[in-house]
Amino acid sequence: MTDPTPQPRPDQSGDAAHVDLAPDSLVVAAGRPERVEEAPVNPPIVLSSTYRSVGPVQPGRRSYGRSENPSWEPFEEALGDLEHASLPALLFSSGMAAIDAALSLLPLGGTVVIPRHSYQGSLVAVHESESRGHLTVVEVDVADTDAVIAALPGAAMLWLESPTNPMMEIAEIAVLARAAHDAGALVVTDNTFCTPLLQRPLELGADVVVHSVTKYLAGHSDVVLGAVVTSDAELRARLLRTRTVRGAIAGSFEAWLALRGLRTLAVRLDRSEATARLLATRLAEHPAVSRVRYPGLPDDPGHARAAAQMDGFGSILAFEAAGGAQPAEELTERVRLWLPATSLGGVESLVERRRRHETEAPTVPPGLLRLSVGIENAEDLWADLVQALA
Ligand SMILES: *Cc1c(COP(=O)(O)O)cnc(C)c1O
């Protein structure tokens, strides 16, 4: 017989015990099946579009594969724990689907204040919505705290990204979140570049965190996924409803791959950040390089802020080729170990001249190359850059 009263989900991770774990333990331990005899070490991949269910459909009980999927839950528990949220994350079919869901929290016609160097997909999304009359966009230089605060009166949402993509500017998240709340605005932070291992925006005052899971969290350039995290039950219920109604859901296999990738996040980040620091320092001295942007460099304009709010400086950096677009483009043709490709956060090192995208902000220098440092040997990566810069 089926008991029609809602039951709490079986706790897959025993996560109450996880709150005290360091993040490098949490990435390994969170989202595991219950510790019972003969339990598998890893959660199974469940391939089912529907679930046996009798009687009234109850929220929180599995009934259909667009609303619930046990294959999402281990990753959602793990990411919620890592962001120090009180609720599990929500997995989406892509980072952009997660961003779309977060933007759907805006009232019709509401104003969103957004960094002018945000991820270009986010900027395209808000400007397209603006052109349909759904919202109003105010772009800001997010490193200029006073300018952001001045833009807040009347805004319904402050969108944050720090470091910004690809200019590596650092926003003062806690100060801006407080000012946004005073103005009655919701604060959303895209934490893709940092992951919760380097920055936890909810602790800095953000209401909602979005991720492109495609990047560091999954980490192997083999899936496209996104996630939203919040500790606010009402906001989470609205985001969940958006996911269920609009249907931007993850596949079971992709969710499993993301959890598998998450297991090594801490060691991948340690390794790639150490290499990024080394490369940034050496590039800053190279005669064919006019400027390096990396918050880990002591003379970077964002260094002090980044040191205060992050647990590391990450492994994305940007530099400008002396001579502009042409030598930068040629570098991407000459590299042999670095892969010329868009995206970031995988084990393989990628290089891209950002202005090759027509939609990239015109304030991004034409000769700017974004590096996503992977986990290859640091000297091999340096040698390849040197030969390509020659
Ligand atoms: C890639 C990326 C996104 C978009 O995520 P997708 O998974 O490609 O949809 C959003 N924000 C940032 C910072 C990104 O790097």
The ligand as a Gaussian input file, in Angstrom:
#p B3LYP/6-31G(d) Opt

LIG

0 1
 C       29.881000      29.789000     -19.461000
 C       29.335000      30.796000     -18.515000
 C       27.950000      30.980000     -18.388000
 C       26.952000      30.238000     -19.244000
 O       26.920000      28.883000     -18.917000
 P       26.535000      27.724000     -19.990000
 O       26.710000      26.489000     -19.177000
 O       27.467000      27.851000     -21.148000
 O       25.118000      27.937000     -20.399000
 C       27.518000      31.906000     -17.466000
 N       28.372000      32.630000     -16.717000
 C       29.704000      32.486000     -16.813000
 C       30.604000      33.321000     -15.979000
 C       30.236000      31.564000     -17.714000
 O       31.563000      31.441000     -17.825000

